[in-house]
Amino acid sequence: MRGPTISIRDVVTSQRKVLQDYFAAISGSAGRLVFSLAYFVVLANTLSIAEFGLFATASAAGVMLSRILALGFTATLYRIATVKPRLLGTYAAGFLLLALLSLPLLTLASAVMYLVFFAGDMAVLPFALVVVAEALVWRPAETVVIVNNGLNRFGRAATLVILGTALRALAAGGFALAATQDLLTWSLFYLAANAASLLVALLFFWPRQTLRLRPALYWRRLSDALYVAGAEILFYLQMELDKLLVLALGGPQLAGIYAIIMRLVDLTAIPIRSFTMLLVQRMMRAPEMLSRLKLRLTIEGAIFGVSTLALLALAVILTVYPTLLGRNVAEAAPLVMLALAVPGLRNLTEYQAELLFARGQTLLRAVNLASLAAVKALFLSLALYAFHEAAPLVLSLNGVFVLLYLVSTALTYRALRRPARRI
């Protein structure tokens, strides 16, 4: 029996659709990159280096804590938007219910985070404002972006991403002109910018569907959502643990220098994440698509190459024009060249974690991320104890991220030998 024939037109149409989706998603990344750079430059040169380090570390903690909101149900919304969009209103009601139920846990975790890492260096009010901005305000707005991506409305999602970043950049500009330029004042500006993003997201970008509470449906998916929440917390713990450890072991000034370096590294990851998001969507519909070793190696090589070249280009520019991004960034500019391998290895570790999410292997993903967080904590602590100056510490990060990538590769590709789990 002959299988169904596929015409050249079908292939061309499919490839054109993939390219259109990618360029729609990457347009959001390009806009976000421009406004993120403006936001970073203004803020990093308005706050002192130590205050910038405290804010960047508190923001990283807030992003990590935000994954507690709704107990991981954002991932369930994304799956529903991708494969069963007619049920989106029903599951959105579940998201709101679980968000309310998660608030006591989020409050407790925030208090513990503050006492362990920030109590000696940062007042409680600006820390609380930053966590509220990240976890209770920006995370719901980000959920709207995620749902639009799941619905293949990449242009709308990209527009909201650009708008959110632009509002932060606008807030940073207003803060630079404010009479008082301290951390508390910036925390208020930051909260206002995120609140404006959420308001616009809900009014203009949320798909119009009637909210219907059906708890029986949510409880069936709650275990998977909790696995995702745990994995997301662990993912951001291992991604952001370096900032927390540098603050705890090196103090606010070193944390500020480190935060500037890692923010420049983060900028190179923005286009890569658009590609990863599209790949994850395709794998959710066809989990076995990466069964070929050659394709896996090609994708990983491309991610590492693009990431490294992006940071190399930035490092060369800052070598020639060290004050291009302002006086505070100029202090860290010579160190950028020392971290060349970091963005590629970091992006690969992030990409490998998303592969397991796409295949429904959420428990394995959580276990792998816990292992990576422990490995990172160990080797980064050793580096911080061995090197007390910024330059050798940044150089040692290449070795730390090589080890992380090797551990991640071993764990991820062993897990990929197992059958994908349909959710």
C-alpha positions as CSV (number, residue, x, y, z in Angstrom):
1,M,0.0,0.0,0.0
2,R,1.3,3.4,-1.0
3,G,1.5,6.1,1.7
4,P,0.1,9.6,1.2
5,T,2.0,11.7,-1.4
6,I,3.5,15.0,-0.4
7,S,3.8,17.6,-3.1
8,I,6.6,20.1,-3.5
9,R,4.0,22.8,-2.9
10,D,3.2,21.2,0.5
11,V,6.8,21.1,1.5
12,V,7.4,24.7,0.4
13,T,4.3,25.9,2.2
14,S,5.3,24.1,5.4
15,Q,8.9,25.6,5.3
16,R,7.5,29.1,4.5
17,K,5.2,28.8,7.6
18,V,8.1,27.8,9.8
19,L,10.2,30.8,8.5
20,Q,7.2,33.1,9.0
21,D,6.7,31.9,12.6
22,Y,10.5,32.3,13.3
23,F,10.7,35.8,11.9
24,A,7.6,36.8,13.8
25,A,9.1,35.5,17.0
26,I,12.6,36.8,16.3
27,S,11.1,40.3,15.7
28,G,10.1,40.3,19.3
29,S,13.6,39.3,20.2
30,A,15.1,42.0,18.1
31,G,12.9,44.7,19.6
32,R,13.5,43.3,23.1
33,L,17.2,43.4,22.4
34,V,17.2,47.1,21.5
35,F,15.1,48.2,24.5
36,S,16.9,45.8,26.8
37,L,20.2,47.4,25.9
38,A,18.8,50.9,26.4
39,Y,17.3,49.8,29.7
40,F,20.5,48.2,30.9
41,V,22.8,51.1,29.9
42,V,20.6,53.8,31.6
43,L,20.0,51.8,34.8
44,A,23.6,50.5,35.1
45,N,24.9,54.1,34.9
46,T,22.3,55.7,37.1
47,L,22.6,53.3,40.1
48,S,25.9,52.8,41.7
49,I,27.7,49.5,40.8
50,A,26.9,48.0,44.2
51,E,23.2,49.1,44.0
52,F,22.9,47.7,40.5
53,G,24.3,44.4,41.8
54,L,21.8,44.3,44.6
55,F,18.9,45.1,42.2
56,A,20.1,42.5,39.6
57,T,20.4,39.8,42.2
58,A,17.0,40.7,43.8
59,S,15.4,40.6,40.3
60,A,17.0,37.2,39.6
61,A,15.6,36.0,43.0
62,G,12.2,37.4,42.0
63,V,12.2,35.6,38.7
64,M,13.1,32.3,40.5
65,L,10.3,32.9,43.1
66,S,7.8,33.8,40.4
67,R,7.8,30.1,39.3
68,I,5.9,29.3,42.5
69,L,3.0,31.4,41.3
70,A,0.0,29.1,40.3
71,L,2.2,26.1,41.2
72,G,3.5,25.6,37.7
73,F,0.1,25.9,35.9
74,T,1.6,28.4,33.4
75,A,3.1,25.4,31.6
76,T,-0.3,23.7,31.6
77,L,-1.8,26.8,30.0
78,Y,0.9,26.7,27.3
79,R,0.2,23.0,26.5
80,I,-3.5,23.7,26.3
81,A,-3.0,26.8,24.1
82,T,-0.8,24.6,21.8
83,V,-2.9,21.5,21.5
84,K,-6.5,22.2,22.9
85,P,-7.1,26.0,22.6
86,R,-10.8,25.7,23.0
87,L,-10.2,24.8,26.7
88,L,-8.1,27.9,27.3
89,G,-10.8,29.8,29.3
90,T,-11.4,26.8,31.6
91,Y,-7.7,26.4,32.3
92,A,-7.2,30.2,32.7
93,A,-9.7,30.0,35.6
94,G,-7.6,27.2,37.1
95,F,-4.5,29.4,36.8
96,L,-6.2,32.2,38.7
97,L,-7.4,29.7,41.4
98,L,-4.0,28.2,41.9
99,A,-2.3,31.6,41.8
100,L,-4.3,32.6,44.9
101,L,-3.6,29.3,46.6
102,S,0.1,29.7,46.0
103,L,0.5,33.1,47.6
104,P,1.3,31.9,51.2
105,L,4.0,29.6,49.8
106,L,5.4,32.4,47.7
107,T,5.5,34.8,50.7
108,L,7.2,32.3,52.8
109,A,9.8,31.5,50.2
110,S,10.5,35.2,49.6
111,A,11.1,35.7,53.3
112,V,13.5,32.8,53.5
113,M,15.3,34.1,50.3
114,Y,15.7,37.6,51.9
115,L,17.0,36.3,55.2
116,V,19.6,34.0,53.6
117,F,21.0,36.2,50.9
118,F,19.9,39.9,51.3
119,A,19.3,40.8,54.9
120,G,22.8,42.2,55.5
121,D,23.0,44.3,52.3
122,M,19.6,45.3,51.2
123,A,16.6,46.9,53.0
124,V,13.5,44.7,53.0
125,L,11.1,47.2,51.3
126,P,13.0,47.5,47.9
127,F,13.5,43.7,47.9
128,A,9.8,43.1,48.5
129,L,8.9,45.6,45.8
130,V,11.2,43.9,43.3
131,V,9.8,40.4,44.1
132,V,6.2,41.7,43.8
133,A,7.1,43.3,40.4
134,E,8.6,40.0,39.1
135,A,6.4,37.4,40.7
136,L,2.9,38.9,41.0
137,V,3.0,41.5,38.2
138,W,5.4,40.5,35.4
139,R,4.8,36.7,35.7
140,P,1.1,37.0,34.8
141,A,2.0,39.3,31.9
142,E,4.6,36.8,30.8
143,T,1.9,34.1,30.9
144,V,-0.1,36.1,28.4
145,V,3.0,36.1,26.1
146,I,3.4,32.3,26.6
147,V,-0.3,31.7,25.8
148,N,-0.1,33.8,22.6
149,N,3.0,31.8,21.5
150,G,1.1,28.6,22.2
151,L,-1.7,29.8,19.9
152,N,0.9,30.6,17.2
153,R,0.2,34.3,17.6
154,F,3.8,35.1,17.5
155,G,3.4,38.6,16.2
156,R,1.1,39.5,19.1
157,A,3.5,37.9,21.6
158,A,6.4,39.7,20.1
159,T,4.6,43.0,20.3
160,L,3.9,42.5,24.0
161,V,7.5,41.5,24.8
162,I,8.7,44.6,23.0
163,L,6.2,46.8,24.8
164,G,7.1,45.3,28.3
165,T,10.8,45.9,27.7
166,A,10.1,49.4,26.3
167,L,8.1,50.3,29.4
168,R,11.0,49.2,31.6
169,A,13.4,51.3,29.5
170,L,11.0,54.3,29.8
171,A,10.9,53.8,33.6
172,A,14.7,53.7,33.7
173,G,14.8,57.0,31.7
174,G,12.4,58.6,34.2
175,F,14.4,57.3,37.1
176,A,17.6,58.8,35.6
177,L,15.8,62.2,35.7
178,A,14.3,61.8,39.2
179,A,15.4,63.9,42.1
180,T,16.2,60.8,44.2
181,Q,18.2,58.1,42.6
182,D,18.4,55.3,45.1
183,L,17.4,51.7,45.1
184,L,14.0,52.2,46.8
185,T,13.0,54.8,44.2
186,W,14.1,52.6,41.4
187,S,12.1,49.7,42.9
188,L,8.9,51.9,42.7
189,F,9.6,52.8,39.1
190,Y,10.2,49.2,38.2
191,L,7.0,48.0,39.8
192,A,5.0,50.7,38.0
193,A,6.5,49.7,34.6
194,N,5.6,46.0,35.2
195,A,2.1,47.0,36.3
196,A,1.6,49.0,33.1
197,S,2.7,45.9,31.1
198,L,0.3,43.6,32.9
199,L,-2.6,46.1,32.3
200,V,-1.9,46.3,28.6
201,A,-1.5,42.5,28.4
202,L,-4.9,41.8,30.0
203,L,-6.8,44.5,28.1
204,F,-5.4,44.0,24.6
205,F,-3.5,40.6,24.3
206,W,-5.4,38.0,26.3
207,P,-7.6,35.8,24.1
208,R,-11.2,36.4,24.8
209,Q,-12.7,33.3,26.3
210,T,-15.2,32.8,29.1
211,L,-13.6,31.7,32.4
212,R,-15.1,28.4,33.7
213,L,-14.0,26.7,36.9
214,R,-13.7,22.9,36.5
215,P,-11.5,21.8,39.5
216,A,-11.6,18.1,38.5
217,L,-9.6,19.0,35.3
218,Y,-7.0,20.9,37.3
219,W,-6.3,18.2,39.9
220,R,-5.6,15.7,37.1
221,R,-2.9,17.9,35.7
222,L,-1.7,19.3,39.1
223,S,1.1,16.7,39.6
224,D,2.6,17.5,36.2
225,A,2.3,21.2,37.0
226,L,4.0,20.8,40.3
227,Y,6.9,18.9,38.6
228,V,7.2,21.8,36.1
229,A,7.1,24.4,39.0
230,G,9.8,22.5,40.8
231,A,11.8,22.1,37.6
232,E,11.4,25.8,36.8
233,I,12.5,26.9,40.3
234,L,15.5,24.5,40.0
235,F,16.2,25.8,36.4
236,Y,16.3,29.4,37.5
237,L,18.2,28.4,40.7
238,Q,21.0,26.9,38.6
239,M,20.8,29.8,36.1
240,E,20.8,32.6,38.7
241,L,22.6,30.9,41.6
242,D,25.9,32.5,40.6
243,K,24.5,36.0,41.3
244,L,23.3,35.0,44.7
245,L,26.6,33.3,45.6
246,V,28.7,36.3,44.4
247,L,26.6,38.6,46.5
248,A,26.8,36.3,49.6
249,L,30.5,35.6,49.2
250,G,31.9,38.6,47.4
251,G,29.7,41.5,48.5
252,P,27.6,44.1,46.6
253,Q,30.5,45.7,44.6
254,L,31.7,42.4,43.1
255,A,28.1,41.4,42.6
256,G,27.6,44.6,40.6
257,I,30.6,44.0,38.3
258,Y,29.5,40.3,37.9
259,A,25.9,41.4,37.2
260,I,27.0,43.7,34.4
261,I,29.1,40.9,32.8
262,M,26.2,38.4,33.0
263,R,23.7,41.0,31.7
264,L,25.8,41.4,28.6
265,V,25.9,37.6,28.3
266,D,22.1,37.5,28.7
267,L,21.7,39.8,25.8
268,T,23.3,37.3,23.5
269,A,20.7,34.6,24.5
270,I,17.6,36.6,23.5
271,P,17.5,35.5,19.8
272,I,18.4,31.9,20.8
273,R,15.4,31.6,23.0
274,S,13.0,32.4,20.1
275,F,14.5,29.4,18.2
276,T,14.3,27.2,21.3
277,M,10.6,28.2,21.8
278,L,9.6,27.2,18.3
279,L,11.6,23.9,18.5
280,V,9.9,23.0,21.7
281,Q,6.5,23.6,20.2
282,R,7.3,21.3,17.2
283,M,8.6,18.6,19.6
284,M,5.4,18.8,21.6
285,R,3.5,17.8,18.5
286,A,6.2,15.4,17.2
287,P,8.3,14.2,20.2
288,E,10.6,11.9,18.2
289,M,11.8,14.6,15.7
290,L,15.3,14.8,17.4
291,S,16.0,11.1,17.2
292,R,18.8,11.7,14.7
293,L,22.2,12.3,16.2
294,K,23.4,14.4,13.3
295,L,20.5,16.9,13.7
296,R,21.0,17.2,17.4
297,L,24.8,18.0,16.9
298,T,24.0,20.5,14.2
299,I,21.5,22.3,16.4
300,E,23.9,22.4,19.4
301,G,26.8,23.6,17.2
302,A,24.7,26.4,15.8
303,I,23.5,27.5,19.3
304,F,27.1,27.6,20.6
305,G,28.5,29.3,17.5
306,V,25.9,32.0,17.3
307,S,26.2,32.7,21.0
308,T,30.0,32.9,21.1
309,L,30.2,35.1,18.0
310,A,27.6,37.5,19.5
311,L,29.6,38.0,22.7
312,L,32.9,38.2,20.7
313,A,31.5,41.0,18.6
314,L,30.4,42.9,21.7
315,A,33.7,42.3,23.4
316,V,35.6,43.7,20.4
317,I,33.4,46.8,20.3
318,L,33.9,47.4,24.0
319,T,37.7,47.0,23.6
320,V,37.8,49.7,21.0
321,Y,35.1,51.9,22.7
322,P,35.1,51.0,26.4
323,T,32.9,53.9,27.5
324,L,30.3,53.2,24.7
325,L,27.8,51.8,27.3
326,G,28.6,54.3,30.1
327,R,31.2,54.8,32.8
328,N,30.0,52.0,35.1
329,V,29.8,49.4,32.3
330,A,33.3,50.6,31.2
331,E,34.7,49.3,34.5
332,A,33.5,45.8,33.5
333,A,34.2,46.1,29.7
334,P,37.7,44.5,29.8
335,L,36.3,41.4,31.4
336,V,33.8,40.6,28.7
337,M,36.5,38.9,26.5
338,L,37.3,36.6,29.4
339,A,33.8,35.0,29.3
340,L,33.6,34.1,25.6
341,A,32.5,30.4,26.2
342,V,29.9,31.2,28.8
343,P,26.9,32.3,26.7
344,G,27.1,29.3,24.3
345,L,27.5,26.8,27.2
346,R,24.7,28.5,29.2
347,N,22.3,28.6,26.2
348,L,23.0,24.9,25.5
349,T,22.2,23.9,29.1
350,E,19.0,25.9,28.9
351,Y,18.1,24.3,25.5
352,Q,18.7,20.8,26.8
353,A,16.3,21.4,29.8
354,E,13.6,22.6,27.3
355,L,14.0,19.3,25.3
356,L,12.7,17.3,28.3
357,F,9.8,19.7,28.9
358,A,8.8,19.3,25.2
359,R,8.8,15.5,25.5
360,G,6.7,15.6,28.8
361,Q,9.6,14.2,30.9
362,T,8.9,16.8,33.6
363,L,10.0,14.7,36.6
364,L,13.3,13.8,35.0
365,R,13.8,17.4,34.0
366,A,13.4,18.4,37.7
367,V,15.8,15.8,38.8
368,N,18.4,16.9,36.2
369,L,18.0,20.5,37.1
370,A,18.5,19.7,40.8
371,S,21.7,17.9,39.9
372,L,22.9,20.9,37.8
373,A,22.1,23.4,40.6
374,A,24.2,21.3,43.1
375,V,27.1,21.0,40.6
376,K,27.0,24.7,39.9
377,A,26.9,25.7,43.6
378,L,29.9,23.5,44.3
379,F,32.2,24.6,41.5
380,L,31.2,28.3,41.7
381,S,31.8,28.4,45.4
382,L,35.2,26.9,44.9
383,A,35.9,29.5,42.2
384,L,34.7,32.3,44.6
385,Y,36.9,31.0,47.4
386,A,39.9,30.7,45.1
387,F,39.6,34.0,43.2
388,H,38.8,37.3,45.0
389,E,39.3,39.6,42.0
390,A,36.9,40.0,39.2
391,A,39.2,39.0,36.2
392,P,40.2,35.5,37.4
393,L,36.7,34.9,38.7
394,V,35.2,35.7,35.3
395,L,37.8,33.6,33.5
396,S,37.1,30.6,35.8
397,L,33.5,30.7,34.7
398,N,34.3,29.2,31.4
399,G,35.5,26.0,33.2
400,V,32.5,26.0,35.5
401,F,30.1,26.2,32.5
402,V,32.0,23.5,30.6
403,L,31.5,21.1,33.6
404,L,27.8,22.1,33.8
405,Y,27.3,21.5,30.1
406,L,29.0,18.0,30.3
407,V,26.8,17.0,33.2
408,S,23.7,18.4,31.5
409,T,24.5,16.5,28.2
410,A,25.0,13.2,30.0
411,L,21.8,13.5,31.9
412,T,19.7,14.9,29.1
413,Y,20.6,12.5,26.3
414,R,20.3,9.5,28.7
415,A,16.8,10.7,29.4
416,L,16.0,11.1,25.7
417,R,16.5,7.4,25.2
418,R,13.3,6.9,27.0
419,P,9.9,7.2,25.2
420,A,8.3,10.6,25.2
421,R,5.4,11.1,27.5
422,R,2.2,12.5,26.1
423,I,0.5,15.0,28.4
